[in-house]
């Protein structure tokens, strides 16, 4: 009969295939099976007649998120740099880059990466705070053009990163992995840019820490601009040398800059924040059982097997995560309502004075779209969440689901090509190419899906060494 998924059936014995992980309920059961397995290979008089039967089920094999991290064998050995359940935890001296564990870089290289990212953040901040040119004949400034193209680039990297994380079971081509490696930097993922535990092994960063840091970053993205605006207004009102008309102009300009900074930072970190919120929900837990599915099972986070589900610490965070689960829907909805109210009278105007500071601050959301498609960036936000974060709550090993994601991505690409919401021709083609590339990634993942959609079943040996299966 066909050897069940996850097992290697050789020379009358069954062991764990590479790319899979299993968990024995206790060491005694494992040693009993090892002795039985070794006895089957004896061909002389030393064959032990007392070891002719093993009636206990073998542990259930689970596909490892990174196939090469699991070497298989009786002890479910992990590759170098990996450890823990499903070999999904990076060992000391390694850090997680996307789903794979890489050797920690040198402190000098970490410093270089930090300087490069800091320079990029400074450049984006400079473009964000820069005043638009006031020439009446110029509808778009250099900052508008750069920010519009920056949005397209970062959206592609965000979707690529989410795809690789959700479908880590797929053996992606190295070119796709290389593209995904840069996604963390563009999403301001500080733990990838500066892996703290590589500098200090006692400072291990898990999903709890990452979630709290992203929430703190989102809060700071709003709190700091608000504090800056209030401080600026206080200093202006205290100054007797500034006229009332100038005070109003400066306050309006400060409001515009603060709105732009806050919403741009939230826009950049939105997919990563949603992803970490969804990874903490109980639906994103992976249950690992031993020989008996009905007892002795433990659950771990799919995205971070170092975190055990359903213990006291996790139960405290679950309530917090459910509260945060409002954010993935609230941010696009609130932004849509604000844009609709601000632009209900005038989508675009030759004179920016007719637009409120809030509308000018949120200009990067709509300025490169046509008048009828001013809301399209919100559609983009929803698309990114559906194709990245929402996948974490599903069975990423399912070929059906990755096929559905490929179809949705392809249909959205066709929809974009038909409606042409972006007015600038070069930006339209840049976005269309990025959408096509994302669709191709899903198609490649569907074609490279290694394992069929079968059901993992335990294996039982009986006296005459015939392998039988029971559901």
VODREN-385875 format. One record per residue (C-alpha): residue number from 1; residue in one letter; x, y negated, z negated. Coordinates in steps of 0.25 Angstrom, whole numbers. Each point is the difference from the previous one (the first is absolute). Layout:
+-----+---------+-------+-------+-------+
| num | residuo |     X |     Y |     Z |
+-----+---------+-------+-------+-------+
| NUM |       A |     X |     Y |     Z |
...
+-----+---------+-------+-------+-------+
***
This chain:
+-----+---------+-------+-------+-------+
| num | residuo |     X |     Y |     Z |
+-----+---------+-------+-------+-------+
|   1 |       X |     0 |     0 |     0 |
|   2 |       X |     4 |   -15 |     2 |
|   3 |       X |     9 |    -5 |   -12 |
|   4 |       X |    -8 |   -11 |    -7 |
|   5 |       X |     4 |   -14 |     1 |
|   6 |       X |    11 |    -4 |    -9 |
|   7 |       X |     6 |    14 |    -2 |
|   8 |       X |    11 |     7 |     7 |
|   9 |       X |    -3 |    15 |     2 |
|  10 |       X |    13 |     8 |     2 |
|  11 |       X |     5 |    14 |    -3 |
|  12 |       X |   -13 |     3 |    -7 |
|  13 |       X |     1 |   -11 |   -10 |
|  14 |       X |    -6 |   -14 |     0 |
|  15 |       X |     7 |   -13 |    -5 |
|  16 |       X |    -2 |   -15 |     2 |
|  17 |       X |     3 |    -6 |    13 |
|  18 |       X |     9 |   -12 |     1 |
|  19 |       X |    -9 |   -13 |     1 |
|  20 |       X |    -9 |     5 |   -11 |
|  21 |       X |     0 |    -1 |   -15 |
|  22 |       X |    -6 |    10 |   -10 |
|  23 |       X |    -1 |     0 |   -16 |
|  24 |       X |     1 |    12 |    -8 |
|  25 |       X |    -9 |     0 |   -13 |
|  26 |       X |    11 |     6 |    -8 |
|  27 |       X |    14 |     5 |     2 |
|  28 |       X |    -3 |    14 |    -5 |
|  29 |       X |   -10 |     2 |    12 |
|  30 |       X |    11 |    -5 |    10 |
|  31 |       X |    10 |     9 |    -6 |
|  32 |       X |   -10 |    12 |     2 |
|  33 |       X |    -2 |    -3 |    14 |
|  34 |       X |    15 |    -2 |     3 |
|  35 |       X |     3 |    14 |    -6 |
|  36 |       X |   -12 |     6 |     8 |
|  37 |       X |     5 |    -7 |    13 |
|  38 |       X |    15 |     4 |    -2 |
|  39 |       X |    -5 |    15 |    -3 |
|  40 |       X |    -7 |     0 |    14 |
|  41 |       X |    13 |    -2 |     7 |
|  42 |       X |     7 |    12 |    -7 |
|  43 |       X |     2 |    12 |    10 |
|  44 |       X |     7 |    10 |    -9 |
|  45 |       X |    -3 |     8 |   -13 |
|  46 |       X |     1 |   -12 |    -9 |
|  47 |       X |   -14 |    -4 |     4 |
|  48 |       X |    -8 |    -3 |   -12 |
|  49 |       X |   -13 |     7 |     0 |
|  50 |       X |    -5 |    -9 |   -12 |
|  51 |       X |     1 |   -12 |     9 |
|  52 |       X |   -10 |     5 |    11 |
|  53 |       X |   -11 |    -9 |    -2 |
|  54 |       X |    -2 |   -15 |    -2 |
|  55 |       X |   -15 |    -4 |    -1 |
|  56 |       X |     1 |   -15 |    -4 |
|  57 |       X |    -3 |   -10 |    11 |
|  58 |       X |    12 |    -8 |     5 |
|  59 |       X |     0 |   -15 |    -2 |
|  60 |       X |    -7 |    -9 |    10 |
|  61 |       X |     9 |    -6 |    10 |
|  62 |       X |    -1 |   -15 |     2 |
|  63 |       X |     5 |    -8 |    12 |
|  64 |       X |    11 |   -10 |    -5 |
|  65 |       X |    -2 |   -14 |     5 |
|  66 |       X |    14 |     0 |     5 |
|  67 |       X |     2 |    14 |     6 |
|  68 |       X |    15 |     0 |     0 |
|  69 |       X |     0 |    -3 |   -15 |
|  70 |       X |    -5 |    14 |    -3 |
|  71 |       X |     9 |    12 |     2 |
|  72 |       X |   -10 |    10 |    -4 |
|  73 |       X |     5 |    13 |    -6 |
|  74 |       X |    -5 |     7 |   -13 |
|  75 |       X |     4 |   -12 |    -9 |
|  76 |       X |    -6 |   -11 |    10 |
|  77 |       X |    14 |    -7 |     1 |
|  78 |       X |     0 |   -15 |     4 |
|  79 |       X |    10 |    -6 |     9 |
|  80 |       X |    11 |    -9 |    -5 |
|  81 |       X |    -5 |   -13 |    -5 |
|  82 |       X |   -14 |     6 |    -2 |
|  83 |       X |    -7 |     6 |   -13 |
|  84 |       X |   -13 |     1 |    -7 |
|  85 |       X |   -13 |     5 |     5 |
|  86 |       X |    -1 |     2 |    15 |
|  87 |       X |    15 |    -5 |     0 |
|  88 |       X |    -6 |   -14 |     1 |
|  89 |       X |     8 |    -7 |   -11 |
|  90 |       X |    13 |    -6 |     3 |
|  91 |       X |    12 |     5 |    -8 |
|  92 |       X |    10 |    -9 |    -7 |
|  93 |       X |     8 |    -7 |     9 |
|  94 |       X |   -11 |    -1 |    11 |
|  95 |       X |   -11 |    -9 |     3 |
|  96 |       X |   -12 |     1 |     9 |
|  97 |       X |     0 |    -6 |    13 |
|  98 |       X |   -15 |     2 |     6 |
|  99 |       X |    -2 |    15 |    -4 |
| 100 |       X |    15 |     5 |     0 |
| 101 |       X |    10 |    -1 |   -10 |
| 102 |       X |    13 |    -7 |     4 |
| 103 |       X |    13 |    -2 |    -7 |
| 104 |       X |     1 |   -12 |    -8 |
| 105 |       X |     7 |   -11 |     8 |
| 106 |       X |    12 |    -7 |    -7 |
| 107 |       X |    -2 |   -13 |    -8 |
| 108 |       X |     6 |    -8 |    11 |
| 109 |       X |   -10 |     5 |    10 |
| 110 |       X |   -11 |    -2 |    -9 |
| 111 |       X |     4 |   -15 |    -2 |
| 112 |       X |     2 |    -2 |    15 |
| 113 |       X |   -15 |     6 |     3 |
| 114 |       X |    -5 |   -10 |   -11 |
| 115 |       X |     7 |   -12 |     6 |
| 116 |       X |    -6 |     4 |    14 |
| 117 |       X |   -14 |     1 |    -6 |
| 118 |       X |     2 |   -12 |    -8 |
| 119 |       X |     4 |    -8 |    13 |
| 120 |       X |   -12 |     5 |     7 |
| 121 |       X |   -10 |    -3 |   -11 |
| 122 |       X |     7 |   -14 |    -1 |
| 123 |       X |    -2 |    -2 |    16 |
| 124 |       X |   -15 |     5 |    -1 |
| 125 |       X |    -2 |   -10 |   -12 |
| 126 |       X |     6 |   -11 |     7 |
| 127 |       X |    -9 |     2 |    12 |
| 128 |       X |   -12 |     1 |    -9 |
| 129 |       X |     3 |   -13 |    -7 |
| 130 |       X |     4 |    -7 |    12 |
| 131 |       X |    -9 |   -11 |     5 |
| 132 |       X |    -6 |     2 |    14 |
| 133 |       X |     4 |   -10 |    11 |
| 134 |       X |   -10 |   -11 |     2 |
| 135 |       X |     1 |    -2 |    15 |
| 136 |       X |   -14 |     0 |     5 |
| 137 |       X |     4 |     7 |    12 |
| 138 |       X |     6 |    12 |    -7 |
| 139 |       X |   -11 |     9 |    -6 |
| 140 |       X |    10 |    10 |    -6 |
| 141 |       X |    13 |    -3 |    -7 |
| 142 |       X |    13 |     9 |     0 |
| 143 |       X |    -4 |     5 |   -14 |
| 144 |       X |   -14 |     4 |     5 |
| 145 |       X |     6 |     8 |    11 |
| 146 |       X |    11 |     7 |    -9 |
| 147 |       X |   -11 |     3 |   -10 |
| 148 |       X |    -9 |     6 |    10 |
| 149 |       X |    10 |     9 |     5 |
| 150 |       X |     5 |     4 |   -14 |
| 151 |       X |   -14 |     5 |    -3 |
| 152 |       X |     0 |     9 |    12 |
| 153 |       X |    14 |     6 |    -3 |
| 154 |       X |    -3 |     2 |   -15 |
| 155 |       X |   -14 |     6 |     3 |
| 156 |       X |     7 |    11 |     9 |
| 157 |       X |    10 |     3 |   -11 |
| 158 |       X |   -11 |     1 |   -10 |
| 159 |       X |    -8 |    10 |     8 |
| 160 |       X |    13 |     8 |     3 |
| 161 |       X |     4 |     0 |   -14 |
| 162 |       X |   -14 |     5 |    -5 |
| 163 |       X |    -1 |    10 |    11 |
| 164 |       X |    14 |     6 |    -4 |
| 165 |       X |    -4 |     0 |   -15 |
| 166 |       X |   -14 |     6 |     2 |
| 167 |       X |     5 |    11 |    10 |
| 168 |       X |    13 |     3 |    -6 |
| 169 |       X |    -3 |    15 |     3 |
| 170 |       X |     2 |    -3 |    15 |
| 171 |       X |    15 |     2 |     5 |
| 172 |       X |     1 |   -14 |     6 |
| 173 |       X |    10 |    -4 |    11 |
| 174 |       X |    12 |    -7 |    -6 |
| 175 |       X |    -3 |   -13 |     8 |
| 176 |       X |   -13 |    -1 |    -7 |
| 177 |       X |     6 |     2 |   -13 |
| 178 |       X |    11 |   -11 |     3 |
| 179 |       X |   -12 |    -9 |     3 |
| 180 |       X |    -7 |     3 |   -13 |
| 181 |       X |    13 |    -2 |    -8 |
| 182 |       X |    -1 |   -15 |     2 |
| 183 |       X |   -15 |    -1 |    -4 |
| 184 |       X |     3 |    -1 |   -15 |
| 185 |       X |     9 |   -12 |     2 |
| 186 |       X |   -11 |    -8 |     9 |
| 187 |       X |   -10 |     4 |   -11 |
| 188 |       X |     9 |    -6 |   -11 |
| 189 |       X |     1 |    14 |    -6 |
| 190 |       X |    11 |    -4 |   -11 |
| 191 |       X |     2 |    14 |    -4 |
| 192 |       X |     4 |     4 |    13 |
| 193 |       X |     9 |   -12 |     3 |
| 194 |       X |     6 |     1 |   -14 |
| 195 |       X |    -2 |    14 |    -6 |
| 196 |       X |     2 |    -3 |   -15 |
| 197 |       X |     3 |    14 |    -5 |
| 198 |       X |    12 |     0 |    10 |
| 199 |       X |     6 |   -11 |    -8 |
| 200 |       X |    -5 |     6 |   -14 |
| 201 |       X |    -4 |    14 |    -1 |
| 202 |       X |    -9 |    -3 |   -12 |
| 203 |       X |    -9 |    -9 |     8 |
| 204 |       X |    -8 |    10 |     7 |
| 205 |       X |   -11 |    -6 |     9 |
| 206 |       X |   -13 |     8 |     1 |
| 207 |       X |   -14 |    -3 |     6 |
| 208 |       X |    -4 |    -6 |   -13 |
| 209 |       X |    11 |   -10 |     0 |
| 210 |       X |    -2 |    -3 |    15 |
| 211 |       X |   -15 |    -3 |    -1 |
| 212 |       X |     3 |    -9 |   -12 |
| 213 |       X |    11 |    -8 |     8 |
| 214 |       X |    -9 |    -1 |    12 |
| 215 |       X |   -12 |    -5 |    -8 |
| 216 |       X |    10 |   -10 |    -7 |
| 217 |       X |     5 |    -5 |    14 |
| 218 |       X |   -14 |    -2 |     5 |
| 219 |       X |    -4 |    -8 |   -13 |
| 220 |       X |    13 |    -8 |     1 |
| 221 |       X |    -3 |    -3 |    15 |
| 222 |       X |   -13 |    -7 |    -5 |
| 223 |       X |     5 |    -5 |   -13 |
| 224 |       X |    13 |    -7 |     4 |
| 225 |       X |    -6 |    -8 |    12 |
| 226 |       X |   -12 |    -5 |   -10 |
| 227 |       X |    10 |    -4 |   -11 |
| 228 |       X |     9 |    -7 |    11 |
| 229 |       X |   -13 |    -8 |     5 |
| 230 |       X |    -4 |    -4 |   -14 |
| 231 |       X |    14 |    -4 |    -4 |
| 232 |       X |     1 |    -9 |    13 |
| 233 |       X |   -14 |    -6 |    -2 |
| 234 |       X |     4 |    -3 |   -15 |
| 235 |       X |    13 |    -7 |     4 |
| 236 |       X |    -7 |    -8 |    11 |
| 237 |       X |   -11 |    -5 |    -9 |
| 238 |       X |    11 |    -4 |   -10 |
| 239 |       X |     7 |    -8 |    10 |
| 240 |       X |    -4 |   -15 |     1 |
| 241 |       X |     8 |    -2 |    13 |
| 242 |       X |    -8 |     9 |     9 |
| 243 |       X |   -13 |    -6 |     6 |
| 244 |       X |   -13 |     8 |    -1 |
| 245 |       X |    -1 |     2 |    15 |
| 246 |       X |    14 |     6 |     0 |
| 247 |       X |    -3 |     9 |   -12 |
| 248 |       X |   -12 |     6 |     7 |
| 249 |       X |     9 |     3 |    12 |
| 250 |       X |    11 |     6 |    -8 |
| 251 |       X |   -10 |     8 |    -8 |
| 252 |       X |    -7 |     5 |    13 |
| 253 |       X |    13 |     4 |     6 |
| 254 |       X |     4 |     7 |   -13 |
| 255 |       X |   -13 |     8 |     0 |
| 256 |       X |     2 |     4 |    14 |
| 257 |       X |    14 |     5 |    -3 |
| 258 |       X |    -4 |     8 |   -13 |
| 259 |       X |   -12 |     6 |     7 |
| 260 |       X |     9 |     5 |    12 |
| 261 |       X |    11 |     5 |   -10 |
| 262 |       X |   -10 |     8 |    -8 |
| 263 |       X |    -8 |     6 |    11 |
| 264 |       X |    12 |     4 |     8 |
| 265 |       X |     7 |     7 |   -12 |
| 266 |       X |   -13 |     8 |    -2 |
| 267 |       X |    -2 |     3 |    14 |
| 268 |       X |    15 |     6 |     1 |
| 269 |       X |    -2 |     8 |   -13 |
| 270 |       X |   -15 |     4 |     2 |
| 271 |       X |     3 |    14 |     7 |
| 272 |       X |    10 |     4 |   -10 |
| 273 |       X |    -9 |    -4 |   -12 |
| 274 |       X |   -12 |     7 |     6 |
| 275 |       X |     9 |    12 |     2 |
| 276 |       X |     5 |     1 |   -15 |
| 277 |       X |   -14 |    -3 |    -5 |
| 278 |       X |    -5 |    12 |     8 |
| 279 |       X |    11 |     9 |    -4 |
| 280 |       X |    -4 |    -1 |   -15 |
| 281 |       X |   -14 |     5 |     2 |
| 282 |       X |    -4 |    14 |    -4 |
| 283 |       X |    -3 |     3 |    15 |
| 284 |       X |    15 |    -2 |     3 |
| 285 |       X |     4 |    11 |   -10 |
| 286 |       X |     6 |    14 |     5 |
| 287 |       X |    -3 |    12 |    -8 |
| 288 |       X |    10 |    11 |    -1 |
| 289 |       X |    -3 |    13 |    -5 |
| 290 |       X |     7 |    13 |    -3 |
| 291 |       X |    -5 |    14 |     2 |
| 292 |       X |   -13 |    -3 |    -6 |
| 293 |       X |    -8 |   -12 |     7 |
| 294 |       X |   -10 |     0 |   -12 |
| 295 |       X |    10 |    -3 |   -11 |
| 296 |       X |    14 |    -6 |    -2 |
| 297 |       X |    -1 |   -10 |    11 |
| 298 |       X |     6 |   -14 |    -1 |
| 299 |       X |    -3 |   -12 |     8 |
| 300 |       X |    10 |   -11 |     5 |
| 301 |       X |    -1 |   -12 |     9 |
| 302 |       X |     2 |     3 |    14 |
| 303 |       X |     8 |   -13 |     2 |
| 304 |       X |     9 |     2 |   -12 |
| 305 |       X |     0 |    15 |    -6 |
| 306 |       X |     8 |    -6 |   -12 |
| 307 |       X |   -13 |    -5 |    -5 |
| 308 |       X |    -9 |    10 |    -6 |
| 309 |       X |   -15 |    -2 |     1 |
| 310 |       X |   -10 |     1 |   -11 |
| 311 |       X |     9 |    -2 |   -12 |
| 312 |       X |    -2 |   -12 |    -9 |
| 313 |       X |     9 |   -10 |     7 |
| 314 |       X |    -7 |     3 |    13 |
| 315 |       X |   -14 |    -1 |    -5 |
| 316 |       X |     3 |   -14 |    -5 |
| 317 |       X |     5 |    -4 |    13 |
| 318 |       X |   -12 |     6 |     8 |
| 319 |       X |   -10 |   -10 |    -6 |
| 320 |       X |    10 |   -11 |     4 |
| 321 |       X |     1 |     6 |    14 |
| 322 |       X |   -15 |     1 |     2 |
| 323 |       X |    -1 |   -15 |    -4 |
| 324 |       X |    11 |    -3 |    10 |
| 325 |       X |    -7 |     8 |    11 |
| 326 |       X |    -9 |   -12 |     2 |
| 327 |       X |    12 |    -8 |     6 |
| 328 |       X |     1 |     8 |    13 |
| 329 |       X |   -14 |    -5 |     3 |
| 330 |       X |     0 |   -13 |    -7 |
| 331 |       X |    12 |    -6 |     7 |
| 332 |       X |    -5 |     1 |    14 |
| 333 |       X |   -14 |    -4 |    -4 |
| 334 |       X |     4 |   -12 |    -8 |
| 335 |       X |     9 |    -5 |    12 |
| 336 |       X |   -11 |     2 |    10 |
| 337 |       X |   -10 |    -8 |    -8 |
| 338 |       X |    10 |   -11 |    -2 |
| 339 |       X |     4 |     0 |    15 |
| 340 |       X |   -15 |     0 |     4 |
| 341 |       X |    -3 |   -12 |   -10 |
| 342 |       X |    12 |    -8 |     4 |
| 343 |       X |    -2 |     2 |    15 |
| 344 |       X |   -15 |     0 |     1 |
| 345 |       X |     0 |   -14 |     6 |
| 346 |       X |    13 |     0 |     8 |
| 347 |       X |     9 |    12 |     3 |
| 348 |       X |    11 |    -8 |     6 |
| 349 |       X |     2 |   -15 |     1 |
| 350 |       X |    10 |    -9 |     7 |
| 351 |       X |     1 |    -8 |   -13 |
| 352 |       X |     3 |     8 |   -12 |
| 353 |       X |    -6 |   -10 |    -9 |
| 354 |       X |   -14 |     5 |     3 |
| 355 |       X |     4 |    13 |    -7 |
| 356 |       X |     1 |     2 |   -15 |
| 357 |       X |    13 |     3 |    -7 |
| 358 |       X |    -5 |    14 |    -2 |
| 359 |       X |    -3 |     2 |    15 |
| 360 |       X |    14 |    -5 |     4 |
| 361 |       X |     6 |     9 |   -11 |
| 362 |       X |    -7 |    12 |     6 |
| 363 |       X |     4 |    -4 |    14 |
| 364 |       X |     9 |    12 |     2 |
| 365 |       X |   -12 |     9 |    -1 |
| 366 |       X |    -7 |    -6 |    12 |
| 367 |       X |     8 |    -9 |     8 |
| 368 |       X |     5 |    10 |    11 |
| 369 |       X |   -14 |     5 |     2 |
| 370 |       X |   -11 |    -5 |     9 |
| 371 |       X |   -12 |    -8 |    -5 |
| 372 |       X |    -9 |    12 |     0 |
| 373 |       X |    10 |     9 |    -6 |
| 374 |       X |     5 |    -8 |   -12 |
| 375 |       X |    -4 |    12 |    -9 |
| 376 |       X |     9 |    10 |     7 |
| 377 |       X |    11 |     0 |   -11 |
| 378 |       X |    -9 |     5 |   -10 |
| 379 |       X |    -4 |    11 |     9 |
| 380 |       X |    15 |     3 |     1 |
| 381 |       X |     1 |     0 |   -15 |
| 382 |       X |   -11 |    11 |    -1 |
| 383 |       X |     7 |     8 |    11 |
| 384 |       X |    13 |     0 |    -7 |
| 385 |       X |    -7 |     5 |   -13 |
| 386 |       X |    -8 |    11 |     7 |
| 387 |       X |    12 |     5 |     7 |
| 388 |       X |    10 |    -1 |   -11 |
| 389 |       X |    -5 |     0 |   -15 |
| 390 |       X |   -14 |     7 |     3 |
| 391 |       X |     8 |    12 |     5 |
| 392 |       X |     6 |     2 |   -14 |
| 393 |       X |   -13 |     5 |    -5 |
| 394 |       X |    -2 |    10 |    11 |
| 395 |       X |     6 |    14 |     4 |
| 396 |       X |    12 |    -5 |     7 |
| 397 |       X |     4 |    14 |     4 |
| 398 |       X |   -13 |     1 |     9 |
| 399 |       X |     2 |    -1 |    15 |
| 400 |       X |   -14 |    -4 |     1 |
| 401 |       X |     2 |   -13 |    -8 |
| 402 |       X |    13 |    -4 |     7 |
| 403 |       X |    -8 |     2 |    13 |
| 404 |       X |   -11 |    -8 |    -5 |
| 405 |       X |    10 |   -11 |    -4 |
| 406 |       X |     6 |     1 |    14 |
| 407 |       X |   -14 |    -2 |     7 |
| 408 |       X |    -3 |   -12 |    -9 |
| 409 |       X |    13 |    -7 |     3 |
| 410 |       X |    -2 |     3 |    15 |
| 411 |       X |   -14 |    -6 |     0 |
| 412 |       X |     5 |   -12 |    -8 |
| 413 |       X |    11 |    -2 |    11 |
| 414 |       X |   -11 |     1 |    11 |
| 415 |       X |    -9 |   -10 |    -7 |
| 416 |       X |    12 |   -10 |    -2 |
| 417 |       X |     4 |     1 |    15 |
| 418 |       X |   -15 |    -2 |     4 |
| 419 |       X |    -3 |   -12 |    -9 |
| 420 |       X |    14 |    -7 |     1 |
| 421 |       X |    -2 |    -8 |   -13 |
| 422 |       X |    14 |    -6 |     0 |
| 423 |       X |     1 |   -12 |    10 |
| 424 |       X |    15 |     0 |     2 |
| 425 |       X |     4 |    10 |    11 |
| 426 |       X |    13 |     4 |    -6 |
| 427 |       X |    -6 |     2 |   -14 |
| 428 |       X |   -11 |     8 |     6 |
| 429 |       X |     9 |    10 |     7 |
| 430 |       X |     9 |     0 |   -13 |
| 431 |       X |   -12 |     5 |    -8 |
| 432 |       X |    -5 |     9 |    11 |
| 433 |       X |    13 |     7 |     1 |
| 434 |       X |     1 |     1 |   -16 |
| 435 |       X |   -14 |     6 |     0 |
| 436 |       X |     4 |    10 |    11 |
| 437 |       X |    12 |     4 |    -7 |
| 438 |       X |    -8 |     3 |   -13 |
| 439 |       X |   -10 |     8 |     8 |
| 440 |       X |    12 |     8 |     6 |
| 441 |       X |     5 |     3 |   -14 |
| 442 |       X |   -13 |     6 |    -4 |
| 443 |       X |     0 |     8 |    13 |
| 444 |       X |    14 |     5 |    -2 |
| 445 |       X |    -3 |     4 |   -15 |
| 446 |       X |   -12 |     8 |     5 |
| 447 |       X |     8 |     7 |    10 |
| 448 |       X |    12 |     3 |   -10 |
| 449 |       X |   -10 |     5 |   -10 |
| 450 |       X |     7 |    13 |    -4 |
| 451 |       X |   -10 |     8 |    -8 |
| 452 |       X |   -14 |     4 |     4 |
| 453 |       X |   -12 |    -3 |    -8 |
| 454 |       X |     0 |    13 |    -7 |
| 455 |       X |    -3 |     3 |   -15 |
| 456 |       X |    11 |     4 |   -10 |
| 457 |       X |    -4 |    13 |    -7 |
| 458 |       X |     7 |     7 |   -11 |
| 459 |       X |     7 |    14 |     3 |
| 460 |       X |    -2 |    13 |    -8 |
| 461 |       X |     9 |    12 |     1 |
| 462 |       X |    -6 |    14 |    -2 |
| 463 |       X |     7 |    13 |    -3 |
| 464 |       X |     3 |     5 |    14 |
| 465 |       X |     6 |   -14 |     4 |
| 466 |       X |   -11 |    -4 |     9 |
| 467 |       X |    -2 |   -15 |     0 |
| 468 |       X |   -14 |    -4 |    -2 |
| 469 |       X |    -6 |   -14 |    -1 |
| 470 |       X |   -12 |    -5 |    -8 |
| 471 |       X |    -7 |   -13 |     1 |
+-----+---------+-------+-------+-------+
***
